Amino acid sequence: MSNIRPILTVLAVLLWAAILVPFQLISLLFFKRHRYRIPQLFHTGLCWLLRVKVVVSGKIEHGNPTLFVINHISWLDIPVVGKVLPGSFVAKKEVERYPLVGAISKLQQTIFIERTRPAIKGHKGEMQEHLENGDNLFLFPEGTSSNGIIIQNFKSAYFGLAEREINDRHLLVQPVTVAYSRLNGIPLTRGTMRIVAWVGDEELLSHIWEFLKRGTITAELRFHPPVTIDDYDSRKTMASDCQLTIAKSLSRALTGREEP
């Protein structure tokens, strides 16, 4: 009996994807201006099917193309962020080869990069092109997922894009905290965080399967004031400051505290 819900959820997700993929293809071919509406609808439906309640706080930057830098905890970050924000993800190259996930990611115009400094530099042009077209980008500067409690160091190479000008001004960078704070209304602890956090060499499909057996997860997205490279003496300082902002916010979220 415990496997019935996961099976039904997987079937519903596949059906949801099958329904929306043709509409996204049409959007990309004929209505590029609205190319992120279907992905947002898709992620909204995913969150509902996966029983994820998304709570948003803070002011979201809407006026300019923005690089949103976000801590990375789980595969679940994708629908949580994708539900709230229009734009394209910057993902590791391996995701492109994932069955089904890779194909769907391409439909959202995801940028796939190797996690090496030279490769990151090589993709700056592609990322800048997205931004100059008015797109937002979503970046996980840890380069990998964390345990949901402690944030890993942000790689300053990812912030090189902030040194370039977009429409004659330096790029806006908005730090965003993603936090998984509750399961069925009960605060998640270090012991139960693994229900959500996908870390190390844990097999993805088995993690998703176990997650689907659980209840309702509360995911928080906390938006912090945007910054530009002009506020710092280097991209390394910028990366460190964004990391500190998000780390403090994650601690507040896990202990039920609001932003100051």
Order of alpha helices (4+ residues) and beta strands (2+ residues): alpha-alpha-beta-beta-alpha-beta-alpha-beta-alpha-alpha-beta-beta-beta-beta-beta-alpha-beta-alpha
